[in-house]
Amino acid sequence: MGTQEKKESNENYEDRLILRFSHNVIEHLGLKLYQNKPTNVLAELVSNSWDAEANRVWIHVGTNDDGAPSSVIVSDDGVGMDESVLKNSYLLVGKKKRSSKAPAEKSVTGIRDLMGRKGIGKLAPFGVAKQVDLITVANKTATWLRFNYDEMLQSEENPTAFSEYRPKVVARNRSMTDLPLTEAGADADHLRQFVSDIDQKGSGTFVRASLLTIRKNITPETLMESLGRRFTVTLARPDFEVFVNGQKLEEKHAFPEWEVRYPDTGMETDTFETAKGTRSVKFWAGFVNEATWSQEQAGIGVYAHGKIAQDRPFFFGNRGNEIYLRYMYAVVEADWVDELERDTISTDRTSIDWEDPDCVDFYKWGERRVKDWINLYDAHRKKKAKEENEKIVEQVLQENESLHLRDSERTHLVDLLSEVTPRLGKEAENRARLVEATAKALDPRAREAVDQEAMGRGGPVRRRQVQPSPVTVVRPARTRKPILGGSLFSARLRSLPPRAAHHARQGNPTPNADRAVPLDSRQRLR
């Protein structure tokens, strides 16, 4: 038995570093909740760094010789944890960071609103790995614990009220400059760099996930884009920097170039009334010129305390405007959602319980706001489309020299195209096809050419002749008096459906009321 193990065997039970958890917690809140979702895992660890008042966070994705991910590291220069915090907070799974009586509780020194609430984010790495190393430093004194997923599950067999698992203690209360770096394997250099990065501050935390179970490669570019959209609100803060494989995460990694943004810069603020009083939100929305993202990435993200609470795709229930929504990306900040007495945010922070009484009016506000954004964007698109369509009409007419339109016809064609542009999408090719087809319909010479072409294929063009009925009753579209009386009017009413007959008696226009309707032989005057 080694010296370290002998020392631990002689310790009082109260002094042991033991992870206590209810059975099935590790599997359901670790593996099942975050399985194969590396972005969600990293988001939880970055949130912990935020809560620890870190100014810098370093994320590194290691790869093996085949290019497959071999480890994921998240480290920061936050306050770190001494042994007391480890035993009474970190090693108690499910211990809430904020009580329901104080949901607005802040970080250690009170400089930040806490992102975490449920106390289970520490289990997130087990969604992508079988082994997790935790190295935490406070006052330049480090403790290194190693957790193994399979061993933790074994400890759940024959559980009592709480299962207990003793992680491997690699180092305990040791100077941070005296850590056994070789225990980090291929990531020893990253651990050495971490110690150097926090040397001046003397505190921080290093989390390493290894024995990965991820089935797909993780690229730094993908991580930066995904993390940027989950931490949109915090990217602009100078006191919180995130680096992915050495590159700083910035807004440009999260957002494309906007075609139009509301407002042009910054955010708007609005209030609305709820059963619990007045609520305030901040927001902005942008529309891109070209939607290079997938449909799952478009829509509105609702943020609370700087972290996503309602993930995309989400549109506050708006339907029927997909041609617009595909190009929309919006951010709504509502910190109070994460400060309600009842926790309305899902465990994986992808959705809000919109049926909760505290959130119903928020949802209605969102419905109205989305419609406002769409109306603004529609007006913008029509104005811009008219300019584009004038160029398209001119180009089509130049490429088809046989087409000749008067100026008034060109103007009408541009107006028609601008009206239907939203339904055609942004592709100029679709609009060009419509212009050509419409121009041919307007140009008499083009119609004659079509007829001649048809004659060449099979003889003269035969046009269907519609023979008028011997007796025809015409109902004007805008009359308030019965058109006919006597037997002829009665006969006509009998031939109509009940609803149309009712409108005829009242003298009201009906669908197709301005069309000539022939009477059959039984209804003709004798």
GIUR-V654504 format. One line per field, one symbol per residue. burial: # if it has 9 or more other ideal C-beta (glycine too) atoms within 8 Angstrom, else .. A space follows every 10 residues. Layout:
BEGIN
burial: ???
END
This chain:
BEGIN
burial: .....#.#.. .....##.## ##..###### ########## ########## ####.##### ##......## ########.# ###.###.## ####.###.# ..#...#... .######### #.######## ########.# #########. .##.##..#. ..#.#.#.## ##.#.#..#. ..##..##.# ##.##.##.. .######### .###...#.# .######### #####....# .###....#. ...#...#.# ##....##.# .#.#....## #.######.. ......#### ########## ##.###.#.. ...####### ########.# ...##...#. .##..#.### #######.## #.##.###.# ##..##.### .##.###..# ..#.#...## ..######.# ##.#.....# ##.###.### .##..##.## #..##..... .......... ###.##..#. ..#....##. ###..#...# #.##..#.## ..#...#.#. ..##..
END
